[in-house]
Amino acid sequence: MSHQTEARSRLSVVVPLYDEEAVIRELYRRVTTVCRTLVGDSYELVLANDGSRDKTWAILQVLALRDDRVVAVDLSRNHGHQLALSAGLSLARGERILVIDADLQDPPELLPDMVQLMDDGADVVYSQRIGREGETWFKKVSARAFYRLLLRLTDVPIPRDTGDFRLISRQAVNALLAMPEYQRFIRGMVASIGFRQVPLPYHRNKRFARRRATGVEGQGAVG
């Protein structure tokens, strides 16, 4: 793991990655561009490698050597998206924490709008999809079925058409990290902690690049 100095950053960006060698450099370029515009150098980019089989970790190491705002984390094996995300959150030191997947379906350029909503009093700003570019009929139907099942299984209202893409205050992240669950479902856990949570409607993009097939299933988050 590579880490910058221990001073608190204004903003952390946490990204779990599994076999994302094709997209990492573009992800880094776009995220750093928007972060620098918003907060100058007072940010960190926490990149958690979830046991990738491609060159993901090698690329992260290079980025960490070149940029001391990059925190590169290598998990011992593939643990799955939610535990990789939890590992990244446990290391994030920002006053505000953006969670985003590596595939760039969720545009980092929405961060200024999220920050404005948090400036207006939100503790959690969650993205809510109003369109899904490039997704198949099966993907859309399965996502709807997934949310219907969630509503039956939990007493906590989880907003429909949301993923893990959200901006979370330090107070809310601390409450999330204090939860003891080992089998973690982050968007459900965030919904359960309370605080003021507001949506940001947006159109979801298609993947920036296709992931290399490895035979390992279940790496992405449903929905």
C-alpha positions as CSV (number, residue, x, y, z in Angstrom):
1,M,0.0,0.0,0.0
2,S,1.2,3.5,-0.8
3,H,-0.1,6.4,1.3
4,Q,0.5,10.2,1.4
5,T,1.0,12.1,4.7
6,E,-1.6,11.7,7.5
7,A,-3.1,15.2,7.2
8,R,-6.9,15.2,6.7
9,S,-7.9,15.8,3.1
10,R,-11.0,17.8,2.1
11,L,-12.1,15.0,-0.3
12,S,-11.4,11.3,-0.7
13,V,-12.4,9.3,-3.8
14,V,-12.7,5.5,-3.2
15,V,-12.7,3.1,-6.1
16,P,-12.8,-0.7,-5.9
17,L,-11.1,-2.3,-9.0
18,Y,-11.2,-5.8,-10.5
19,D,-9.5,-6.4,-13.8
20,E,-9.8,-2.8,-14.9
21,E,-6.4,-2.3,-16.7
22,A,-8.2,-0.9,-19.7
23,V,-9.8,2.0,-17.9
24,I,-7.6,2.9,-15.0
25,R,-5.6,5.7,-16.7
26,E,-8.8,7.4,-18.0
27,L,-10.4,7.0,-14.6
28,Y,-7.4,8.6,-13.0
29,R,-7.3,11.5,-15.5
30,R,-11.0,12.4,-15.2
31,V,-11.1,12.0,-11.4
32,T,-8.0,14.1,-10.8
33,T,-9.2,16.8,-13.2
34,V,-12.5,17.3,-11.3
35,C,-10.9,17.0,-7.9
36,R,-8.2,19.6,-8.6
37,T,-10.9,22.0,-10.0
38,L,-12.9,21.6,-6.8
39,V,-10.4,21.4,-4.0
40,G,-6.9,22.0,-5.4
41,D,-4.5,19.5,-4.0
42,S,-6.6,18.7,-0.9
43,Y,-7.8,15.3,-2.1
44,E,-6.8,11.7,-2.2
45,L,-7.7,8.9,-4.6
46,V,-8.0,5.5,-2.8
47,L,-7.8,2.7,-5.3
48,A,-8.5,-0.8,-3.9
49,N,-7.3,-3.7,-6.1
50,D,-9.6,-6.7,-5.5
51,G,-7.3,-9.5,-6.5
52,S,-7.2,-8.6,-10.2
53,R,-5.7,-11.1,-12.6
54,D,-4.6,-8.5,-15.2
55,K,-2.2,-5.6,-14.9
56,T,-4.4,-3.5,-12.6
57,W,-2.1,-3.7,-9.6
58,A,1.0,-2.9,-11.6
59,I,-0.6,0.2,-13.1
60,L,-1.8,1.3,-9.6
61,Q,1.7,1.0,-8.3
62,V,3.0,3.3,-11.0
63,L,0.3,5.9,-10.3
64,A,1.1,5.8,-6.6
65,L,4.8,6.4,-7.3
66,R,4.0,9.4,-9.6
67,D,1.3,11.0,-7.5
68,D,1.4,11.1,-3.7
69,R,-2.4,11.7,-3.6
70,V,-2.9,8.2,-4.8
71,V,-3.4,5.5,-2.1
72,A,-3.0,2.1,-3.8
73,V,-4.3,-0.9,-1.8
74,D,-3.8,-4.5,-2.9
75,L,-6.1,-7.0,-1.2
76,S,-4.7,-10.5,-0.5
77,R,-7.2,-12.2,-2.9
78,N,-10.5,-11.5,-4.6
79,H,-13.0,-10.6,-1.9
80,G,-15.8,-9.1,-4.0
81,H,-16.9,-5.6,-4.8
82,Q,-18.5,-4.8,-1.4
83,L,-15.6,-5.9,0.8
84,A,-13.1,-4.1,-1.5
85,L,-15.2,-1.0,-1.2
86,S,-15.3,-1.4,2.6
87,A,-11.5,-1.7,2.6
88,G,-11.2,1.5,0.7
89,L,-13.6,3.4,2.9
90,S,-11.7,2.3,6.0
91,L,-8.6,4.0,4.7
92,A,-10.2,7.2,3.4
93,R,-9.4,10.3,5.4
94,G,-11.4,13.0,3.7
95,E,-14.0,15.2,5.2
96,R,-16.2,14.1,2.3
97,I,-15.9,10.7,0.5
98,L,-17.0,10.0,-3.1
99,V,-17.6,6.3,-3.9
100,I,-17.4,5.5,-7.6
101,D,-16.9,2.3,-9.7
102,A,-13.9,2.2,-12.0
103,D,-15.8,1.6,-15.3
104,L,-16.9,5.2,-15.7
105,Q,-20.5,4.4,-16.2
106,D,-21.0,6.9,-13.4
107,P,-19.4,10.2,-14.5
108,P,-17.0,11.8,-12.0
109,E,-17.9,15.1,-13.5
110,L,-21.1,15.0,-11.4
111,L,-19.1,15.6,-8.3
112,P,-19.5,19.4,-8.3
113,D,-23.3,19.0,-8.3
114,M,-23.0,16.5,-5.4
115,V,-20.8,18.9,-3.5
116,Q,-23.3,21.7,-3.9
117,L,-26.1,19.5,-2.5
118,M,-23.9,18.6,0.5
119,D,-23.0,22.3,0.9
120,D,-26.8,22.8,1.2
121,G,-27.0,20.4,4.1
122,A,-27.0,16.8,2.8
123,D,-25.0,14.1,4.6
124,V,-25.3,11.7,1.7
125,V,-25.9,12.5,-1.9
126,Y,-26.8,9.4,-3.8
127,S,-27.0,9.2,-7.6
128,Q,-30.4,8.0,-9.0
129,R,-30.4,6.7,-12.5
130,I,-33.1,8.0,-14.9
131,G,-31.5,6.3,-18.0
132,R,-29.1,3.5,-18.7
133,E,-27.1,3.9,-21.9
134,G,-26.0,0.7,-23.6
135,E,-27.6,-1.7,-21.2
136,T,-29.4,-4.8,-22.4
137,W,-33.1,-5.6,-21.9
138,F,-32.1,-8.4,-19.5
139,K,-29.9,-6.1,-17.4
140,K,-32.7,-3.6,-17.0
141,V,-35.3,-6.3,-16.1
142,S,-32.9,-8.0,-13.7
143,A,-32.2,-4.7,-12.0
144,R,-35.9,-4.0,-11.5
145,A,-36.4,-7.5,-10.1
146,F,-33.4,-7.0,-7.7
147,Y,-35.0,-3.9,-6.2
148,R,-38.4,-5.5,-5.8
149,L,-36.7,-8.3,-3.9
150,L,-34.8,-5.9,-1.7
151,L,-38.0,-4.1,-0.7
152,R,-39.4,-7.5,0.5
153,L,-36.3,-8.5,2.4
154,T,-35.6,-5.3,4.4
155,D,-37.5,-2.9,6.5
156,V,-35.1,-0.1,5.4
157,P,-36.3,1.8,2.4
158,I,-33.6,1.6,-0.3
159,P,-34.1,4.1,-3.1
160,R,-34.7,2.5,-6.5
161,D,-32.2,2.8,-9.4
162,T,-29.3,3.6,-7.2
163,G,-25.8,2.1,-7.0
164,D,-22.8,2.8,-4.8
165,F,-22.0,6.0,-6.6
166,R,-22.5,8.7,-3.9
167,L,-20.9,11.4,-1.9
168,I,-20.9,10.8,1.9
169,S,-19.9,13.1,4.8
170,R,-17.3,12.1,7.3
171,Q,-19.9,11.8,10.0
172,A,-22.0,9.4,7.9
173,V,-18.9,7.3,6.8
174,N,-17.9,6.9,10.5
175,A,-21.4,5.6,11.3
176,L,-21.1,3.2,8.3
177,L,-17.7,1.9,9.4
178,A,-18.9,1.3,12.9
179,M,-21.5,-1.2,11.7
180,P,-20.4,-4.8,12.5
181,E,-21.8,-6.6,9.5
182,Y,-19.3,-8.9,7.7
183,Q,-21.5,-9.6,4.7
184,R,-21.7,-6.0,3.6
185,F,-24.2,-4.4,1.2
186,I,-23.0,-0.8,1.2
187,R,-26.0,1.0,-0.4
188,G,-28.4,-0.8,2.0
189,M,-26.2,0.0,5.0
190,V,-25.9,3.7,4.0
191,A,-29.7,3.8,3.7
192,S,-30.0,2.4,7.2
193,I,-27.7,4.9,9.1
194,G,-30.1,7.8,8.7
195,F,-28.8,11.4,8.3
196,R,-30.1,13.6,5.6
197,Q,-29.9,11.8,2.3
198,V,-30.8,13.4,-1.1
199,P,-30.9,12.1,-4.7
200,L,-29.1,13.4,-7.7
201,P,-30.9,12.2,-10.9
202,Y,-28.6,11.4,-13.8
203,H,-28.2,9.3,-17.0
204,R,-25.8,6.4,-16.6
205,N,-23.2,5.9,-19.3
206,K,-22.1,2.6,-20.9
207,R,-18.8,1.1,-19.7
208,F,-15.7,2.9,-20.9
209,A,-14.0,-0.4,-21.8
210,R,-14.9,-4.1,-21.7
211,R,-13.4,-6.1,-18.8
212,R,-11.2,-9.0,-19.8
213,A,-13.0,-12.3,-19.3
214,T,-11.4,-14.3,-16.4
215,G,-14.1,-16.9,-15.5
216,V,-14.6,-15.2,-12.1
217,E,-18.2,-14.1,-11.6
218,G,-20.0,-11.7,-9.3
219,Q,-17.4,-8.8,-9.2
220,G,-19.7,-6.0,-10.0
221,A,-22.5,-4.6,-7.9
222,V,-26.0,-5.5,-9.0
223,G,-28.2,-2.6,-10.1
